[in-house]
Amino acid sequence: MRWYEERVLPSLINLACSTRPTRKQREKIVPRATGDVLEVGFGSGLNLPFYDRDKVRHIWGLEPSAGMRRLASKAIARSSLEIELIDLPGEEIPLDDDSADTVLVTYTLCTIPAVAEALHGVRRVLKPKGHLLFCEHGKAPDRNVQKWQDRLNPAWKKVAGGCNMNRDIVAILEEAGFLIEDDNRMYIPGLKPMTYNYWGAARIR
């Protein structure tokens, strides 16, 4: 199982998260990052092409998977951005209080096991006037789709590295003490149980 998680799964996730519809979603949110940025769930570096280099000073890329960090090293080598990889889980953020101007999460909140704990850490390191930018997939609004999400989720989690297809992203953020300032939602192309997307911005309440 360890071999699958570190050698096979990173490439599968990278492929799934680099489709044209997900790239278009990243294009909507990543360029809004400014200053010192903490990217939780850096993955293979798929967001790097979409950062505005004129607005970003430094990026901390928090990524616990050694397999993902191996893939990310190639993207980092091609980038002119100042990037520092951190090999800790999303629940453990080794930064000082009020360190980040922006926290970015893309297709990450679906997977973090202790998501409330991770968001508590995000609140701690985010500056009072900073923003959390999010682009995630999750719970659909249609009851029939929700039923399929709930049925498929246990098996999906096992093969997709702990990813949940039925988390209510906005509710999770609000419960963690964030005020949603920009809330956008829609299905993107693909199977409906897996493609209901949330994206926008939030700040500390």
ChimeraX attribute file (.defattr): number of C-alpha atoms within 10 A of each C-alpha:
attribute: neighborCount
match mode: 1-to-1
recipient: residues
	/A:1	7
	/A:2	8
	/A:3	9
	/A:4	12
	/A:5	17
	/A:6	16
	/A:7	15
	/A:8	13
	/A:9	19
	/A:10	23
	/A:11	16
	/A:12	11
	/A:13	15
	/A:14	16
	/A:15	10
	/A:16	11
	/A:17	18
	/A:18	15
	/A:19	11
	/A:20	11
	/A:21	14
	/A:22	20
	/A:23	14
	/A:24	12
	/A:25	17
	/A:26	25
	/A:27	15
	/A:28	13
	/A:29	21
	/A:30	21
	/A:31	17
	/A:32	18
	/A:33	25
	/A:34	22
	/A:35	16
	/A:36	20
	/A:37	24
	/A:38	28
	/A:39	27
	/A:40	27
	/A:41	25
	/A:42	29
	/A:43	27
	/A:44	26
	/A:45	21
	/A:46	17
	/A:47	20
	/A:48	22
	/A:49	17
	/A:50	16
	/A:51	19
	/A:52	15
	/A:53	18
	/A:54	9
	/A:55	13
	/A:56	19
	/A:57	15
	/A:58	17
	/A:59	25
	/A:60	20
	/A:61	24
	/A:62	24
	/A:63	23
	/A:64	19
	/A:65	19
	/A:66	16
	/A:67	20
	/A:68	23
	/A:69	24
	/A:70	15
	/A:71	17
	/A:72	20
	/A:73	14
	/A:74	12
	/A:75	16
	/A:76	18
	/A:77	10
	/A:78	10
	/A:79	14
	/A:80	10
	/A:81	18
	/A:82	13
	/A:83	17
	/A:84	13
	/A:85	17
	/A:86	20
	/A:87	17
	/A:88	17
	/A:89	17
	/A:90	26
	/A:91	19
	/A:92	15
	/A:93	21
	/A:94	12
	/A:95	15
	/A:96	10
	/A:97	14
	/A:98	15
	/A:99	17
	/A:100	28
	/A:101	21
	/A:102	27
	/A:103	28
	/A:104	25
	/A:105	20
	/A:106	26
	/A:107	21
	/A:108	21
	/A:109	28
	/A:110	21
	/A:111	18
	/A:112	20
	/A:113	15
	/A:114	12
	/A:115	18
	/A:116	17
	/A:117	14
	/A:118	20
	/A:119	22
	/A:120	15
	/A:121	18
	/A:122	27
	/A:123	23
	/A:124	18
	/A:125	22
	/A:126	25
	/A:127	18
	/A:128	15
	/A:129	11
	/A:130	23
	/A:131	27
	/A:132	28
	/A:133	22
	/A:134	26
	/A:135	24
	/A:136	25
	/A:137	30
	/A:138	25
	/A:139	24
	/A:140	26
	/A:141	13
	/A:142	10
	/A:143	10
	/A:144	10
	/A:145	18
	/A:146	18
	/A:147	14
	/A:148	16
	/A:149	22
	/A:150	15
	/A:151	12
	/A:152	16
	/A:153	19
	/A:154	14
	/A:155	11
	/A:156	16
	/A:157	15
	/A:158	11
	/A:159	12
	/A:160	16
	/A:161	15
	/A:162	16
	/A:163	22
	/A:164	26
	/A:165	26
	/A:166	23
	/A:167	19
	/A:168	17
	/A:169	20
	/A:170	23
	/A:171	11
	/A:172	15
	/A:173	21
	/A:174	15
	/A:175	12
	/A:176	19
	/A:177	16
	/A:178	21
	/A:179	17
	/A:180	19
	/A:181	11
	/A:182	12
	/A:183	12
	/A:184	11
	/A:185	17
	/A:186	13
	/A:187	16
	/A:188	16
	/A:189	13
	/A:190	10
	/A:191	10
	/A:192	16
	/A:193	23
	/A:194	23
	/A:195	20
	/A:196	22
	/A:197	21
	/A:198	23
	/A:199	23
	/A:200	20
	/A:201	21
	/A:202	22
	/A:203	23
	/A:204	20
	/A:205	11
